[in-house]
Amino acid sequence: MSSLHVLSLTTTDWRSFYESQIAALKSKGIEVTTLSVPGDHRALDDEVRRRTPVDYFRYLPQVLREAANGYDIVHANYGLTAPFAAAASALPTTDLPFVCTLWGGEYVGNRYTSVMEPFVSRADRIIVPSNVMADRIDHPCEVIPFPIDMELFRPIPREEARRYVGWETDERVVIFPYAPSRDEKNYPLAKRVVDGVEDDIEDDVTLRTVANQPYVDVPYYLNAADAVLITSRYESGPMTVKEATACNVPVVSRDVGFVREVLESVSNSYVADDERALRSRLATVLESGDPADGRERIRDNSIHAMGARLRDVYDNCLEAETT
């Protein structure tokens, strides 16, 4: 198998699923150079830091210079990087095949959809992480789920996990795995659900938000929780559901993204849409105190499986270029 060198463009190289993708590619002997958009886009507890158009103007010459360094493929990760990948692909000196992976937020409530879409449609291959996302776009695409690092995301005894993250060992904890400032994640609903559950089970329940933690620490936070609560208005994933499932941590979630597909046959985890049902299902989980049993059900989402599928996409692109 010949070696490949991929130029990977991304808006946020610190996201867990992006880091897992890079690990997947490296597992197949593919060399990857990541070039991130300058500036920072990050949701903090009380605000969302956003990049400016100037950051993207600065990005274009960086991409064009880097693309001239002998790559085989340019891979845009998230639709906002598609215009830059298309520009790099079109350089007379490079003529690179162009692959685009959509993350999910490109076509739902995004004011830049009309800017991204024409460039996404020019990609040689479009990849999406779920069937839900595939249904949103009008172009042929390949569904390749984001992988889970099964060695990192594994069951950890709750007391050990709580000592690691510094939480009290005897409290009931529900995790909201996002910054409250992200409106689409609907923190107010999560707060109301947990407040109501306290009345139902007549016990204190702590709602903790977990965001922007180091990737290697996330499994400890998940295992430190009695349950993970997802109240998002919309999702293409969310990856937290798969990560929690790999840890056998119960999840209660609205019916968004691929949640129902992941949790359909997992014990002590539930999908519910309205506030009353979320509250009832969360109370059931907390009163049982049992773990979930989803780990064995998501082993097909491994890093090695994704690496093999991405390698096939790249090889097909390069083969098409020579015919």
C-alpha positions in Angstrom: 0.0 0.0 0.0 1.5 3.3 -1.1 2.0 6.1 1.4 -0.3 9.2 1.3 0.2 12.7 2.6 -3.0 14.6 3.4 -3.4 18.3 4.0 -6.3 18.5 6.5 -8.1 21.9 6.9 -10.2 22.4 10.0 -11.8 25.1 12.1 -11.2 23.4 15.4 -8.4 20.8 15.7 -9.1 20.2 19.4 -12.4 18.5 19.1 -12.4 14.9 20.2 -13.9 13.5 17.0 -11.3 15.4 14.9 -8.4 14.1 17.0 -9.9 10.6 16.6 -10.0 11.0 12.8 -6.3 11.9 12.7 -5.5 8.9 14.8 -7.6 6.8 12.4 -5.6 8.0 9.4 -2.3 7.5 11.1 -3.3 3.9 12.0 -3.4 3.3 8.3 0.0 4.8 7.7 -1.3 8.1 6.3 0.7 11.2 7.0 -1.5 14.2 8.0 -0.7 17.9 8.3 -3.4 19.9 10.0 -3.9 23.6 9.2 -6.4 25.3 11.4 -8.2 28.6 10.8 -6.5 31.4 12.8 -8.2 32.8 15.9 -10.4 30.9 18.3 -14.0 29.8 18.2 -15.0 28.4 21.6 -18.0 28.3 23.8 -17.2 29.3 27.4 -19.7 29.2 30.3 -20.9 32.7 29.8 -20.0 33.6 26.3 -19.1 32.3 22.8 -15.9 33.5 21.4 -16.1 33.9 17.6 -13.7 34.3 14.8 -13.9 37.3 12.6 -13.9 37.5 8.7 -10.4 38.8 9.0 -9.3 35.4 10.5 -10.6 33.7 7.4 -8.9 36.2 5.0 -5.6 35.4 6.8 -6.3 31.7 6.3 -6.4 31.7 2.5 -2.7 32.5 1.8 -1.7 30.1 4.5 -3.6 27.3 2.8 -2.3 28.1 -0.7 1.3 28.2 0.5 1.0 24.9 2.4 -0.9 23.2 -0.5 2.2 23.6 -2.7 4.3 21.3 -0.5 3.6 18.1 -2.3 0.4 16.7 -0.9 -1.8 13.9 -2.4 -5.2 15.0 -1.0 -6.7 18.1 0.5 -9.4 17.3 3.1 -11.8 20.0 4.3 -13.2 19.3 7.8 -16.4 21.3 8.4 -18.0 23.2 5.6 -16.4 26.6 6.4 -13.1 25.2 5.2 -14.5 23.9 1.9 -13.8 27.2 0.0 -10.2 27.0 1.0 -9.8 23.4 0.1 -11.5 24.1 -3.3 -9.0 27.0 -3.9 -6.0 24.7 -3.0 -7.4 22.0 -5.2 -7.7 24.4 -8.2 -4.1 25.6 -8.1 -2.4 24.8 -11.4 0.7 23.6 -9.6 -1.2 21.2 -7.3 -4.4 19.8 -8.9 -5.3 18.0 -5.6 -8.3 15.8 -5.2 -10.7 17.5 -2.7 -12.5 15.6 0.0 -15.0 17.3 2.4 -16.3 16.0 5.7 -19.4 17.8 7.0 -19.8 17.9 10.8 -23.5 18.7 11.1 -23.9 22.3 11.8 -23.4 23.4 8.2 -27.1 23.1 7.1 -29.0 23.8 10.3 -29.4 27.4 11.5 -26.1 28.4 9.9 -26.0 31.9 8.4 -23.1 30.9 6.1 -24.8 27.9 4.5 -25.2 29.7 1.2 -21.5 30.5 1.2 -20.4 27.0 2.0 -22.7 25.0 -0.2 -21.4 25.8 -3.7 -17.9 24.9 -2.6 -19.0 21.7 -0.8 -20.7 20.6 -4.0 -17.4 20.8 -5.9 -15.7 18.2 -3.7 -14.6 15.0 -5.3 -16.1 13.1 -2.3 -18.4 14.3 0.5 -18.4 12.5 3.8 -21.0 12.8 6.6 -21.0 11.2 10.1 -24.6 10.0 10.2 -27.6 9.1 8.1 -29.4 12.1 9.7 -26.8 14.4 8.1 -27.0 12.5 4.8 -30.7 13.3 4.6 -30.0 17.0 4.9 -27.8 17.5 1.9 -28.7 17.3 -1.8 -25.4 15.6 -3.0 -24.2 12.0 -3.1 -22.2 11.3 0.1 -20.7 8.5 2.1 -21.7 7.9 5.7 -18.6 7.3 7.8 -19.4 7.6 11.5 -16.9 9.5 13.7 -14.9 7.0 15.6 -14.6 6.3 19.3 -11.3 5.6 20.9 -12.4 2.5 22.8 -9.2 2.4 24.8 -9.6 5.9 26.1 -13.4 5.8 26.5 -13.9 2.9 28.8 -15.7 2.2 32.1 -13.9 3.6 35.1 -15.1 3.0 38.7 -17.2 6.1 39.7 -15.3 6.8 42.9 -12.0 6.7 41.1 -13.3 9.0 38.4 -14.7 11.5 41.0 -11.5 11.6 42.9 -9.7 12.3 39.6 -12.0 15.3 38.7 -12.4 16.5 42.3 -16.1 15.9 42.9 -17.7 14.7 46.1 -18.0 10.9 45.9 -21.5 10.6 47.4 -23.5 13.2 45.4 -25.8 12.5 42.6 -24.5 14.1 39.4 -26.0 14.7 36.0 -23.7 16.0 33.3 -24.7 18.6 30.7 -21.7 18.1 28.4 -21.6 21.6 26.9 -21.1 25.3 27.8 -24.4 26.9 28.9 -23.7 29.7 26.5 -24.4 27.5 23.4 -28.0 28.3 22.7 -28.6 25.3 20.5 -27.8 22.9 23.4 -30.7 24.3 25.4 -29.2 24.5 28.9 -32.4 26.1 30.4 -34.3 22.9 29.6 -31.6 20.8 31.2 -31.8 22.9 34.3 -35.6 22.6 34.5 -35.4 18.9 34.1 -32.9 18.4 36.8 -34.7 20.8 39.2 -37.9 18.7 38.6 -36.2 15.4 39.2 -35.0 16.6 42.6 -38.7 16.9 43.6 -39.6 13.5 42.1 -36.9 11.5 43.9 -36.8 13.7 47.0 -33.0 13.9 46.9 -30.4 16.4 45.8 -29.1 16.2 42.3 -26.2 18.3 41.0 -26.3 19.5 37.4 -22.7 20.0 36.2 -21.6 21.5 32.9 -18.5 20.0 31.3 -16.9 21.8 28.4 -13.4 22.6 27.1 -11.8 19.9 29.2 -8.6 18.1 27.9 -9.6 15.2 25.7 -7.8 12.7 27.9 -9.9 13.8 30.9 -13.3 13.5 29.3 -13.7 9.8 30.1 -13.2 10.6 33.8 -15.9 13.3 33.8 -18.3 10.9 32.0 -17.6 8.1 34.4 -18.0 10.4 37.4 -21.6 11.1 36.4 -24.8 9.2 37.3 -26.2 10.2 33.9 -25.6 12.4 30.9 -28.4 14.7 29.8 -28.8 15.9 26.2 -31.5 18.6 25.7 -30.2 20.0 22.3 -32.6 21.7 19.9 -30.8 19.9 17.0 -27.7 17.8 16.5 -25.9 15.8 13.8 -24.4 13.6 16.6 -23.8 14.2 19.4 -20.5 12.4 19.9 -20.9 12.6 23.7 -23.7 10.0 23.4 -21.3 7.5 21.8 -18.5 8.4 24.2 -20.8 7.9 27.3 -22.1 4.7 25.8 -18.6 3.4 25.4 -18.1 4.1 29.1 -21.5 2.3 30.0 -22.7 5.6 31.4 -26.5 6.1 31.2 -27.8 8.7 28.8 -31.1 10.5 28.7 -31.6 12.6 25.5 -34.0 14.3 23.2 -34.5 12.6 19.9 -31.8 14.5 18.0 -29.1 13.4 15.5 -28.1 9.8 15.7 -29.2 9.4 19.4 -32.0 7.0 18.8 -29.9 4.9 16.5 -27.2 4.6 19.2 -29.4 4.1 22.3 -32.1 1.9 20.7 -31.0 -1.3 22.4 -29.0 0.1 25.3 -30.3 -0.6 28.8 -30.9 2.2 31.3 -30.6 4.9 28.7 -33.6 6.6 27.1 -34.8 8.9 24.3 -37.6 11.3 25.1 -38.6 14.6 23.7 -40.8 16.6 26.0 -39.8 18.0 29.4 -42.0 15.7 31.4 -40.7 12.6 29.7 -37.1 13.6 30.1 -37.7 14.3 33.8 -39.4 10.9 34.2 -36.7 9.0 32.4 -33.9 10.7 34.3 -35.6 9.9 37.6 -35.7 6.2 36.5 -32.0 6.2 35.8 -31.0 7.9 39.0 -33.2 5.7 41.2 -31.9 2.5 39.6 -28.2 3.5 40.0 -27.4 0.9 37.4 -24.9 1.3 34.5 -25.8 1.1 30.9 -24.6 -1.8 28.7 -23.9 -0.1 25.4 -20.1 -0.6 25.1 -20.3 -3.8 23.2 -22.8 -2.4 20.8 -20.6 0.4 19.3 -17.4 -1.4 18.7 -17.9 -1.0 15.0 -17.2 2.7 15.4 -13.5 2.0 16.1 -10.7 4.2 15.0 -9.3 1.4 12.8 -12.6 0.9 11.0 -12.7 4.6 10.2 -9.1 4.6 9.0 -9.8 1.8 6.6 -12.9 3.6 5.1 -11.1 6.9 4.8 -8.2 5.2 3.1 -10.7 3.7 0.6 -12.1 7.2 -0.1 -8.7 8.7 -0.7 -7.6 5.8 -3.0 -10.8 6.1 -5.0 -10.2 9.8 -5.5 -6.7 9.3 -6.7 -7.7 6.5 -9.0 -10.3 8.7 -10.6 -7.7 11.4 -11.1 -5.6 9.0 -13.2 -8.4 7.6 -15.4 
